[in-house]
Amino acid sequence: MVKDIQALNEKETRAGFGEGILEAARQNPEVVALTADLLGSMKLQAFIKEFPERFIQCGIAEANMIGVAAGLTIGGKIPYTTTFANFSTGRVYDQIRQSVAYSGKNVKICASHAGLTLGEDGATHQILEDIGLMKMLPGMTVIVPCDFNQTKAATIAIANHEGPVYLRFGRPKWPNFTAEDQKFEIGKAQILNEGTDITLFACGHLVWKAVEAGKILEEKGYSVELINIHTIKPLDEEAVLRSIQKTGCAVTAEEHNVLGGLGDSIAQVAARHFPIPIEYVGTNDTFGESGKPEELLKKYGLDTPNIVEAAEKALARKKK
């Protein structure tokens, strides 16, 4: 039952990255970290203390950081680039496309402060298009973990994956509810609860909002299937199809524009193989603004009640 999913504590997903890259470096001597003047925000202090010779401060020069990272792979290094999601993608898209994706370089692009929950820094920093930008690049793996524990596990796992990766996580403290000792499998959806009436697909911070919505829907008498799509690309199409063929309707929830994100990926699979009613929870072709994270999620329709409402719409469409 969804009601049995409980938060262990609240921690920043970016702190999970900080612990994860330190452990990845301990396991693999080729792991190196680069940052664009944001070592504190990216929680790299422990890494730098233990591995000072494996850290490169690139300054406020994100495009150069991507080029340096691409070059390091030629010598066998596994570079993790670190800055805010907006600067990790939108600012350096040409460099990623030409120097990393086109030649399949083994660069791990690690992006914090994604989405509306960046909060007070406002629209110029709250990128809501990055999942779409990155998943469209040939050969790019796109991962959006849901909490501290999963971000740490994903950060460790990508060191063993050959090829470019985009790892997206966030700024605020957030409910931490997945297992501390979990094994992270790239491209394998995480089924948090099995149900028969409706499927809730979510990624990142919105997974917890989907958990909250699932509890409300269960109280209303619905059987809810809840799936954490932590890997947007490659998408676990088998898990998606298995679920929607059982439930017959779905909701997608993401801290991202509904154009180009998780919802589009799920809808493409459904359209090709098993068309069903799908409702989307995400920003609707808009930029964000400055504000408290929870207030912004509420204003832009990404809160728990919005997922419940979307689920009831999908269920009503299924009955017609």
N, C-alpha and C positions, 0 to 999 in steps of 0.2 A: 504494500500500500504506500502511496505517496506520503501519507501522514507519518510514516515511519522514518522518512528522510529528515535528519536533524543536523543543524550546524554544530560543528565541534567548537568553533570559535570564530572570530573575525580577524582576517589578516589581508594585507594588500597582495594582489596577485604579482605585482612587481617585486615584492619581497621574496616570493616564491622563485622568481627568475634569479634574483641575487644568490639565493642558496643553491639553486640548480646549476648555475654556471660554475660556481665554486666546486661542486661535486663532479661536474663534467670534466673540469680541469684536473682534478685529482685522479680521475680514471683515465684520462687521455692527455698525454704531454703535448699534443699538437693543438689543443684548444687555446685560442688567444682571444682577448677582449679588446674591442675598440669602442671609443665613445666620442661624441661630438659635444664636449664640454658639459656633460650631464652625468658624471659618475655617481653623484649623491642621489639624484632622482632615480637612477637605474640600479641602485643598491649594489654597487660594485666595490664598496670599501673592503669587504672581507677578501674578495678575489685579489685586489691590488696588494693587500697586506701579505698574502701568502705567495702570490705569483707576480711580483712587481715587474719582472723581466718579460712577462707575457701580456702586458697591458700597453696599449697605445692611445695616448690622448691626442685626438685629431683637431681639437678646437671646434669653433663654430664653422665647420667646413664639411657639411654632410656629404656633398658630392665627392669630395676628395676621400672621405672615409670609405665610401663604397668602392672607389678605385683602388685604394690601398688594400682593402679586404680581398678584392678579386685577385690582386697580385700575390698576396700571401698564399692563396690556395695553390699557386703554381709550385711553391716550395713545399707543399704538403701540409700546410697549416689549416686549421679549421677555425676561421675567424667568425666571431659573434659581433656584429655591429649593433650599437645601442644608442637610441635617442627616442624622442617622442614619435608616436605613430605618424603624425602629420609630416614630420621632417624625414621619417624613415621611408616614406613612399612618395607623397605628392611633390616634395621638394627635389627628390633625386630619381624620379621615375626613369628618365632617359639613361642615367648611369646604370640603374638596375637592369633595364632592358638590354642595353648594349654590352655592358661589361660582365654581368652576372648571368642573366637568364639565357641570352643568346648563345653563350658558350658553355652553359651548364656548370658554372663555377660553384664550388662547395661552400657558399657563403650563407651564414645564418643571420637573417635580418630580424633583429629582436626589437619590438616596438611597444613602448609603454604609453600610458596616458591616452588611450584610444577612446573614441566615442564621447557621448555627452557627459559621462561621469568624470571626465577631466575637470568639469565644474567651472570655477571662477575665471579661468584663463580665456574662456569664450570661444567664439566661432572660428577664429583664426587658427586655433590649436585643436579644436574638436573635430578631427577628420572623421567623416561618416561615409567615405567612399573607398577606403583603402582595401577592404576585402575584395571588392569588385576589381579594383586596379590590379591587385596582385594575383587573383585567381585567373585572370585573363592572360597572364604571361605563360607561354609554353614551358612546361617542366617545373613550374614553381609549386611547391607544397605550401599550403596555407593552413595554419593551426591557430585556433582560438580557444584556449583552455578556460575553464569555468571558475576556478578558485585557486587559492594558494598552493594546495597540495598538488593539484593537477598541473599548474604552471611549472612547479619545480620538477615534476616527473617528465613533462614535455621538454623542458630545457635540457635535461640530461639525455633524453632519447634522441633528440635531433643531432647530437654529435655523432651518432652511429648511422645516420641516414646520409647517403651520398647524394649530393645535389642541393640546389638552392632551396631555402626554407624561409617563409615569413611567419614569425611567431608574434601574435598580437595579445596584449594584456593591458591591465588598467592601473589607475592611480589610487582609488580609495580603498579603505578597509572594507572587506566584503565577506559575507558568510562563507566559511570554509567547511565543506561537508563531504568531500570525497576522501577515500582512504589514504592515509599517510604512506602506506607501503604499496600503493598501486603500481601496476606495470602499465606504462603508457604505450599503446599501439597506434602508430600513425596510420590513418585511414580506416580505423575500426571504431564505429559508433559505440557510445556507451549507453546501454539500456538501463535507465535508472528505475523504471517501473513498467511492468507489462499490464496492458489493458485491452479492451475490446471496442470501446465506443468512439474514441478520438485519440489521435496522436499529437502530442506537443513536441515539436522539434525546436531546440534552442541551442545557442552557443554563447560563450563568454559570460558576462555578468547576468545576462537574461536567463540563464539556466536556473538560477535561484529564484528569479521571479516566476518562472514556469513551475518550479516546485511549489511555490506559494499558491499559484493559480490552480495547480493540480489538486491541492488539498481542498480548496473551495469547491471545485467541480466534483470531487469525491463526496463531499458533504451534500451536494445536490443530487447525488445518486448515479453519477456517471463513472464508468470504468475508464481510467485514463492511462494511456501509454505515454511515457515520458522518455525522450531520447536526447542525450547530449551529443550534438554533432560537433565535437571538438576539432575534427579535421574537416574543413570545408572542401579542400582539394588535396588528395583524391577523395571524393565523396564515397561513403560506404553505401553504394546503390542497393546492394543486396539487403541491407538492414532497412533502408527506406522502403523498398518495395514490399518486403515481408510485413512491415508494420501497416502501411496504408492499405494493403490488400485485406488485412484483418479488420481495421477500424473504419475504413471508408471515408474518412475526412481528417483534416489536419490543420494545425496552426504552426506557423514558424515565428520565432521571436529572436530578435538580434538588435544589438546596439549599433545600428548601421542603417544606411538608406535601404528602403525596400527594393530600390532599383539596383540590381547587381550583386546582392549579397546572398546570404544563406537561403532566403525564400526563393530567389530565382533558381538556385541550384536544385532545391527540392521540387519546385514546380516543373523544371525541365524533365526530371526523371518521371514524375507523374504523367506529364503530357505525352511522353514517348511510350510509356508502358501501361499505366493504369490511372486514367484521369479521375480525379476526385475533387470535391470542394476543398479549397485551401484559403485560409485567411492569413493575412500578414501583419505582424507587429514589428514596427521599426519606424524610423523617421521617413516622412513622406515627401521626398524631393525638396528638402529644406536644409539650410544651415542651422547650427545651434546658436546659443547665446550664453552669456555669463550667468552663473547661478549655482546654487547648491546641487550636487549630483541628484539626490532624490527628487528635488523639486523639478529639475529638468526632465527626468524620466517621466514624471507625472504630466508635465505640460505637453511634452511631445508624444504622449501616448504609448510609452514603453513600460508602464507600471503593471503590477499584478492585476488590477481590475480590467485593464485593456486586454490582457491575455484571456481572462475569463469571458469577457464580452465577445472576443474573436472566436473563442471555442463554441460559444452558444450560437453564433451566426453560422459557423461551419456545420454544426450539428443540425440546425434547422434546414440548411440547404441540402444536407444528406437525406432528410426525411421527405423532401418534395419529390 
